[in-house]
Amino acid sequence: MSKYWSPIVSRLKPYVPGEQPRMANLVKLNTNESPYGPSQSALEAIRMAAGADLRLYPDPLALGLRQSIAERHGVMAEEVFVGNGSDEVLAHAFAALLKHDQPLLYPDISYSFYPTYAGLFGIDAVEVPLNDAFRIDIADYRRPSGAIILPNPNAPTGIGLPLAEIERLVAEHPEQPVVIDEAYIDFGGESAIPLVPKYANLLVVQTFSKSRALAGLRVGFAIGQRPLIEALERVKDSFNSYPLGRAAQAGATAAIKDEAWFEETRARIIATRAELTRELEKRGFEVLPSLANFVFARHPGHPGQTLAAKLRERAVIVRHFAKPRIEDFLRITIGTNEECGRLIAALDEIL
Ligand SMILES: *Cc1c(COP(=O)(O)O)cnc(C)c1O
C-alpha cells in the first residue's frame, strides 16, 4: 500500500500465475505448456525477424498473421483480432464487450483470470456453480445477465461441452455477448468458430500458447463478426497499438501454417493423456474426463496440498488450487511419456 496508488490498485486481486521455478532436473507439469518445442519453421521465422528491421515498428494491424489465422479457420481477416497472449485478448473483451448493467456470468470453478479482470474493469459478476459432476450445465445460465464467458474445455477441470451445447447457450442469449475461451480446444474438443457466421453475439478466443507450443511468444486471437472485433480494436487502439512485435507476428504466422507439427504434437499429447489417466486410475485416483492438455485428479486417501508438496520434494511440480470443492485435486499438465513416467514413479513412492 502506498499513498501514491490510484484507489483502484489497492482493491485489485491480481492473478497468480503458476510458478516458473529454476531447479535442475525438474518435471514441470504446472502451467500447461507443451512438452514439445514449437514448430521449426516458426523458430526459423523468429530468427529471420531478428534483424535491422527491428528498428521499425511492427504492422499495427498484424495483417499477415490475421490473414493466416483467417485462412486456417475459414473466416475473413477482418473477423480476426490478435493480441499479446489470449490473456490480453480476454482483457480487451472484458473491457469492450462484457461490462453491462446486468451481471457477467462465468462458472464458479474456471479460469481464475476472469474474476481478476472483472475486478480490474469494475464489472459486476455472478459465479454460476458447476454441477456435482464438475460440469457446466447451460440451463444454469438461464438467468438475467449482461454477458457470459466460459472456457471450453473448462479449466482446471478439463471437461468439454459438445458443440451442440455451446450453440444452445449462444442461441438462448441473443441479447448478450457470449465469449468462448478455447485455450484447450485442440486437444479433443470441437471449436465454435464455425458458428460465428450464424451468431452475431459469439466471440471465440484461442491461443498459440498451448497447442502451438509458443507460450513464450505471447500470441492469442479472437474470431467473431465485425461489430465484436471492432469493439476489441477500439480498446486495443486506446491502450497499445502495437501489442505484437515483429518476431511474434512472424513466428505465429509460420506456426499456424505448420499443420504437420501441430497434428503430430497434439496427437502425442492426447495419447499420453489416455495413458496417464489409466495409470492414475490404477493407483486409486479419480480423474475427470479431460479434453485438455492436463488432467484434474484427486485421491480419496491423500489431500491435494500434501500430494503437491510431496511431489515437489521429488522435483515434480503440479498445480494445486486451495479453493473450496477442488482443494483435493491436482491439475497435472500432460508432459512427455518420460515426464509422466517420473510423475507416476514419484506417486508410487508417496502413496
Ligand atoms: C492458458 C490459458 C489462457 C491464456 O493463455 P495465453 O498464454 O495468455 O494465451 C486463456 N484461457 C485459459 C482458460 C487458459 O488456460
The ligand as an ORCA input file, in Angstrom:
! r2SCAN-3c Opt
* xyz 0 1
  C      -3.625    -20.603    -20.751
  C      -4.991    -20.013    -20.795
  C      -5.262    -18.799    -21.434
  C      -4.276    -17.815    -21.921
  O      -3.113    -18.073    -22.329
  P      -2.185    -17.020    -23.050
  O      -0.849    -17.603    -22.829
  O      -2.362    -15.667    -22.415
  O      -2.627    -17.022    -24.477
  C      -6.567    -18.366    -21.528
  N      -7.565    -19.066    -21.002
  C      -7.361    -20.201    -20.357
  C      -8.521    -20.927    -19.782
  C      -6.064    -20.701    -20.212
  O      -5.857    -21.803    -19.506
*
